[in-house]
Amino acid sequence: IIGTPRFINPILAISDPDKDMVSLIYSGLLRPDNKGSLIPDLAKKFEISNDGLSYTFTLKPDLTWQDGKPITSDDIIFTIQQAKDSNIKSPRRASWEGVEIEKLDDLSIRFSLEKPYVPFLENAAIGILPKHLWKEAMSDQMSFSEFNIKPIGSGPYKIKKINKNSSGIIISYELV
């Protein structure tokens, strides 16, 4: 990746390096495949109501964060609430306008839309944040968190090493 990521955070990522790192470190309910479709990632399955206003997702069992803590529907709800928070000014906020989220159980959630929106499933590819790490960050402080440059996600890669120059500026990340 060319460039320096500043917000390795799915709800704050703005630049191409940010977005590239987010796609490696974080998982969404769905993810793009190499054919232009969306396939389950954290989700085991999903159902769409006949009227197109309700999307129910069931998580795969035994999912964990890179620190070993379990991933639950609370993490999904937390992430979407943060994306919708006007104080955070997430570039993803508009995608979640008019969408309500409901916890059905620890592994199931339902999104309810005000009106049908065919590309809604693309929203489900947003990387999910670990609530247990981010819950203490106030919305106006989120952009200053160390977790934006030292993220803990659930994606296929995690950070092995961060290399800095003599001024303390990050010059590269090593992923495994």
ChimeraX attribute file (.defattr): number of C-alpha atoms within 10 A of each C-alpha:
attribute: neighborCount
match mode: 1-to-1
recipient: residues
	/A:1	11
	/A:2	8
	/A:3	11
	/A:4	16
	/A:5	24
	/A:6	18
	/A:7	25
	/A:8	27
	/A:9	28
	/A:10	27
	/A:11	24
	/A:12	23
	/A:13	21
	/A:14	17
	/A:15	14
	/A:16	14
	/A:17	18
	/A:18	22
	/A:19	19
	/A:20	15
	/A:21	25
	/A:22	27
	/A:23	21
	/A:24	18
	/A:25	24
	/A:26	26
	/A:27	25
	/A:28	23
	/A:29	26
	/A:30	24
	/A:31	23
	/A:32	14
	/A:33	10
	/A:34	7
	/A:35	6
	/A:36	8
	/A:37	10
	/A:38	16
	/A:39	16
	/A:40	20
	/A:41	18
	/A:42	26
	/A:43	22
	/A:44	16
	/A:45	16
	/A:46	17
	/A:47	12
	/A:48	14
	/A:49	10
	/A:50	8
	/A:51	8
	/A:52	16
	/A:53	17
	/A:54	20
	/A:55	19
	/A:56	19
	/A:57	24
	/A:58	21
	/A:59	22
	/A:60	17
	/A:61	14
	/A:62	10
	/A:63	16
	/A:64	15
	/A:65	16
	/A:66	19
	/A:67	10
	/A:68	9
	/A:69	12
	/A:70	14
	/A:71	24
	/A:72	24
	/A:73	20
	/A:74	18
	/A:75	19
	/A:76	25
	/A:77	21
	/A:78	19
	/A:79	22
	/A:80	23
	/A:81	15
	/A:82	23
	/A:83	25
	/A:84	22
	/A:85	14
	/A:86	12
	/A:87	13
	/A:88	18
	/A:89	17
	/A:90	17
	/A:91	14
	/A:92	19
	/A:93	18
	/A:94	11
	/A:95	14
	/A:96	17
	/A:97	12
	/A:98	11
	/A:99	17
	/A:100	15
	/A:101	19
	/A:102	14
	/A:103	16
	/A:104	13
	/A:105	12
	/A:106	14
	/A:107	20
	/A:108	21
	/A:109	22
	/A:110	22
	/A:111	19
	/A:112	18
	/A:113	18
	/A:114	12
	/A:115	12
	/A:116	12
	/A:117	10
	/A:118	9
	/A:119	9
	/A:120	17
	/A:121	17
	/A:122	16
	/A:123	16
	/A:124	23
	/A:125	22
	/A:126	23
	/A:127	27
	/A:128	26
	/A:129	28
	/A:130	26
	/A:131	17
	/A:132	13
	/A:133	11
	/A:134	17
	/A:135	15
	/A:136	10
	/A:137	13
	/A:138	13
	/A:139	16
	/A:140	12
	/A:141	11
	/A:142	19
	/A:143	17
	/A:144	12
	/A:145	14
	/A:146	10
	/A:147	16
	/A:148	20
	/A:149	20
	/A:150	16
	/A:151	22
	/A:152	21
	/A:153	25
	/A:154	24
	/A:155	19
	/A:156	13
	/A:157	19
	/A:158	20
	/A:159	18
	/A:160	9
	/A:161	12
	/A:162	14
	/A:163	12
	/A:164	12
	/A:165	9
	/A:166	7
	/A:167	6
	/A:168	8
	/A:169	11
	/A:170	15
	/A:171	12
	/A:172	16
	/A:173	18
	/A:174	11
	/A:175	14
	/A:176	9
